[in-house]
Structure formats: C-alpha cells, structure tokens
C-alpha cells in the first residue's frame, strides 16, 4: 500500500463522507486496497437518496456507453433490487460503515494532514484524506413563487400508491419529475410542467417513456411552462383526514399566456443546489457566486484543499455510474496510482482528427483557456467533448450557408473562420473570427435561419456541439449562458447597424445594459403612449406592431426574430408611437433607454442608421393606415392563427378557388397515396383560407424530441421527415397545428384522371387502386414542399385558377391589402 505520505500520524488513511453510490464504491475500493478507512453516513441506512426514491422506481444505468469501474455491482433495475444488492455486498465485503454520523466540520492544520473530521454527535476522526460524497438531496430547489410552502406543495415523493383519484401537478422536466409523473399517472389525473421547450436534461429513455404516456392519453405535458403562484383553497376548503385535499389553483405562464389548473397537490422536482456554506466551511472553493456552481476540482476530483476530494452529484456528476467510477478512481489516486479515467479511450477517439498524440486531460486543460469553454469546469468540458465532433477543415470549406436552418454550435479551437454577410447596399461584408471565438449562437437561441455564410480559414479546427448538449450545459452554467447571450447581442447589433459603427461604438451599445424579457403569445411588450424604456431586440419569436386609427387598434406590421422594435422613441424622445404584441412565445433583449439615447447623441453614424430604419417603417405605417379597415382584422386573424410562427405556409384565395380539390389530389398522388394537406379544413377570414398543411415553422415544434432524429430542415427552410422515422408519433403530438398524421406505409395510390392528363401524375384512368390490408406499420407524414420533385410544390402547380400560393409570414402580411380589395 502506497498511501500518500503525511508528516503526522492519523487514525485513518481515508474517511469517506456519504454512503451514496460514490461513497460505497470508494469504501469498497479502500477495503480492497487494505486502507484504514471508515464510511460515515448521516442516515440510518446506506444510499439515502436512492432509499428515498419512489417505491418500485426503475433505476437506470446511464450513460449506457460508459463502463462500470467499481467493487460494487450496479445494473439497471428496481430501486428495491439495487438497494438489496448493495446491502448484500456491504455485508459480504465487511465494509465499515457508521450511521448517524452527520459531519459538520472538517479542519486541516497549516502543516498539512491529518484532517480532523467532526460530527454533530461529538465524534471526531483524524485522517490523511477525505472523500466528500454527500450529494445534494438535502437542499431542494423551490419554485420561488407565492404559495410554494403551502401544505399540499411537496418536494419529495416516497410512495405514488398513496395517492389516488387526485389531480396532481408535477413541476420539473428532469428525471425525478418525469419518473414521479409516470408513477402517479396510473391512478391520478396528471399534469407535468417543463420550463424548457423540450426535454433537455433527462435521460433519453425517460423522455421517450413519458412522451409515450402522453400519446396514450395518460397525462398532459406542458412545455415552456413557468410557475407563477399557488392560490390556496378558500377558507371553507379544509383538509379532512382520509379524504382528498381541497382543490387549489396552480397558476403558470405558458406559450399562450397565464393559465391555471385546479389541483389537489403540487409535487416539485426542480433539482437541488449544493450545500455551499457547509462545503465552503471545509475550505473548498467555488468558481463564482452562482448558487448552482459546483466546487473547483482537478482531473482527479481533488479540490483546492490538498487531500480533500469531491465526487458524485456534489462535483457535478449526478449519474450513479459516473459517481461509482469516481469513488473507485479517487481511492486509487490516494494510493499513488496514475489513474486513467474510464472515458479516456472515448475522448482519444473524439480528439483523433486533431490531437491524436496528446493526452485528453492535457487537451481539456488547454481548452480551459478558451474564453467560452473556460466557463465550464474540467468535468463539464469532458462531457462536452464526449458529445461533440471535432472538425479539422481545409481552407474555404463551407461550414454552413446563409439561410440554412442548422442549429449546431461551433467553438474555434485553432485557426480562424470567415463570416460573409450581404449588406443592404449589395456589397459583401467579411469578418474574420479567430481562435478562442465561437459562432452559431443566433441559430441556437432564435431558431431562425443562419444569418451568414461561414467558411474555414487557415488551420481551422472546430468543435461542433449539438443543440441539446449546449442547452443542457447552459442550464447548468450561468457563466456559459451569459457569454452566449452576450455574443448573440453583439452579432445582432452588428447585423442591424454594425457596418456603420466602429468596434468601440458596438461595444458601447452592448455596454448600455441589456435585460432579457420573455413574453407569451398575446402579451404586450409596450403600448402606444407608454414612456419609452429602451430599444427591444427580438431574440426569438415575433411581434405584431399595431396603432390606433379612428379609435380602433390596427395591425401595421409583423417583425420577426433578429430585428428591433422601439427605435422611434429612442430618436424623437417621445412616448411609444405604437403597441407591440408578441404573436408567439417571444424573448427580447432590452437596451436601457437613457443609455441608448446617450449613445445615439454621441454617435452620428448610429443616429443616421436608426433614422433610416425609422423612415422606412414610417412609410410602411402610412401605407398600412391607408388600407381598408378590414385589413387590420385580417392581420389580427392571421396572428391568432399562429402565422407568425411560419416560414412557408399554404394560402388559398377563396375568391379564386373553384373547389376542384386538385391541390389535395396532386399532393396525395405525389406522395404514395396520402395527401399532406386538407383543403376543406382550416380557418378562413374573408377571402383568405389557411388549409391544414405544414407551415415549416421558424422554430419547428415537431423537431423536438424525435428519438431517431428523423426530422431535418433543408437549406430552403423545408422541414422533412426521413425514412429513419420509427412511427413513435412524438411529432404528431408536438405539432400545435395538426398538420402531421401517422399514415400506413402502403403501395402508392394510383389513378389520376384530370391530373394524369394535365401533369402526368399517377396512372391512367381506369387502373385499379391497390388496397391496404392488415396491420400495416405507420410513419409520420407531412408536407415536405415536394422536395426532390421537379417543378416545386404540386399543390400550387395543380391549381387551375392560381388560388393556391405558398408564402412566408412576412409576404402574407404584406399582401393583406391585396386580399382586402
């Protein structure tokens, strides 16, 4: 045994604090290595966190690609089975574990080890090394809203079978919330609240399972849902023992505004935060003041305090298998071994195109100097690399093109890239980004098309990170999130007015002070006549601009993500000249009004640019005000129908339509017999009819949570479903416009009639139609803009009167005057 040397004697070589998966694995390894050790646990049983899991919970062995390195067994199975196996192994390995030992102090003399570990019961232990694996479960994160401490708002769930016939709200889109919701749904009416647009922080298996339950009608999932308050039941609604609790109101903000659900109880599973004060009292340092930050650790999980190691959830790794591997590896490190982390071979494979001869740990250390990646801990950088792709690119290789709809995020780790954009004057502008910079945040955050073409420069090496991974890391690191937001602001300022400003002026605009605000569909950003509080940059979503005309509010314009509103008041100093309303879920960045005005006053080029934009919008508003009165009602109708979400939608002019149904027939006969549109269905206002057909949304709802990643976006914005579709139906449920259907994979429908004569579609008249028989597998189908079919969309091509057209949201709003004539 070669335990690290110490100048003074100690009772133990290792004291392990916390008998969770990491602590048990560490104690098992210490016993196998012949170390003098003890495992201290505050609870009367080992693995208190798993012990408190709901009864019958299925414990997953994630991540699946990671091997287990531990003297303790672990595999996926029921909570009771996992705990039973560990109890048996604790006994067979004679692991020394002392219960009822809640540690409240760790002291270390200036001369070095030993440590003195103190417990609340007065017991004291001296040791050369400490392994801290206390987890987070004792520090639950609450909702932070009025009513969060109501008696029927709870933060744990032990036995789902205790509840029956209730309406229950579960708050939290992570694994704990999902698993609680699935267990409770069997006997209760269940609503799950997820703050994100999709499930980004849970295991894939949990995501797939809960979406399957929603498809089966066993629960309702609310995405982009933020708790607002819990209104208690009226005074007469007192709880009666043995009966369901009285109904209370759970109020939340969702994509369509404030909503409420009457429920019997709320179960909040919003995660936990590190017991920071306690850990800091041990001398351990954190990287910043973020309450969710994790301690600063080395590659071997050692803190800034030599000899004090942090493993498991407290160190940022909540998955059981990861924690067990860490506990095992730390003990080997303490014994003087050079330990290769279990994921090292996978990292070498990832880095092979770039740094094949360098140890991954050395590369990860170097990436800490990257301005963005340095926001992450070493362990988070390992995670990023495991889920990313490293590209070594030849000069002039195109990474993506302007108007592409890809959403990966890129970090430049060597060389440079060239970003090409087209100015309003028709001239190309080129910007060089060098090592240490990053790009792709506009598509990541706004969901809109790429705003520029990016190509590789000399010696270019990029790390391409999937959107879901970036969102997960941004939710875990406030510093990372802030830096990505800052880059979004900088690039948006540059795209809008940057060519007229120098670097200092752009920096001054950004330094004006920016606040992120979120608005649900129908929520007002500001009203006509309000004092001007700032300049609004639309980060995602879209807004409608309306103005009172003859006593009625009329929609004048539609403004999408990447643009500004509110510049007029910044120039003339007056109140707001129009009312701006979110047409879909919208996020804006607000530049402080006083500081923007000061910058305008000191920067003639900025004033000139804003005046030019204001003049253009003023002319548009004057033209809009001259329209017939019905145009405003038409615009409001379009916004209500969610047109602001669309990049390309089918519109039928009812005054020209002869109801021949050629559009629907042509669609079916071009796509294996199943029409992707329903002409008669859909909403109509005056002459404008919006049939049920895919709108190819700017931020497609259908792309969220597709297990085989079968839904892709083409360069023209078309959203298509590939043959990889497994027929799970997630996209059908996620689409708010009902344009996706699950269709049998059958032989193409034949026939053709007039369409055969006019367009050559289908077979000649009189040919038989093959019938679909038996249980035929179904897959998702939707409009694909006739991708790959010569001549473009068949629905438009087949219309004999020109009634059908495919338009972007902007183009449709511009044509409202024509429809009003």
Buried (B, 14 or more C-beta within 10 A) or exposed (E): EEBBEBEEEBBBBBBBBBBBBBBBBBBBBBBEBEBBBBBBBBBEEBBBBBBEBBBEBBBBBBBEEBEBBBBBEBEBBBBBEBBEBBEEBBEEBEBBBEEEBBBEEBBBEEEBBBBBBBBEEEEEBBBBBBBBBBBBBEBBBBBEBBBBEBEBBEBBBEEBEEBEEBBBBBBBBBBBBBBBBBBBBEBBBBBBBBBBBBBBBBBBBBBBBBBBBBEEEBBBBBBBBBBBBBBBBEEEEEEEEEEBBBBBBBBBBBBBEBBBBEBBBBBBBBBBBBBBEBBEEBBBEBBEEBEBBBBBBBBBBBBEBEBBBBBBBBBBBBBBBBBBBBBBBBBBBBBEEEBEBBBBEBBBEBBEEBBEEEBBBEBBBBBEEBEBBBBBBBBBBBBBBBBBEBBBBEEEBEBBBBBBBBBBBBBBBBBBBBBBBEEEEEEEBEBEBEBBBBBBBBBBBBBBBBBBBBBBBEEBBBBBBBBBBBBBBBBBBBBBBEBBBEBBBBBBBBBBBBBBBEEEBBEBBBEBEBEEBBBBBBBEBBBBEBEBBBBBBBBBBBBBBBBEBEEEBBBBBBBBBBBBBBBBBBBEEEBBBBBBBBBBBBBBBBBBBEBBBEBBEEBEEBBEBBBEBBEEBEEBBEEBBEBEEBBBBBBBBBBBBBBBBBBBBBBBBBEBBEEBBBBBBBBBBBBBBBBBBBBEEBBEBBBBBBBBBBBBBBBBBBBBBBBEEBBBBBBBBBBBBEEEBEBBBBBBBBBBBEBBBBBBBBEBBBBBBBBBEBBEBBBEEEEEEEEEEEEEEBBBBBBBBBEEBEEEBBBBBBBEEEBBBBBBBBEBBBBBBEBBE
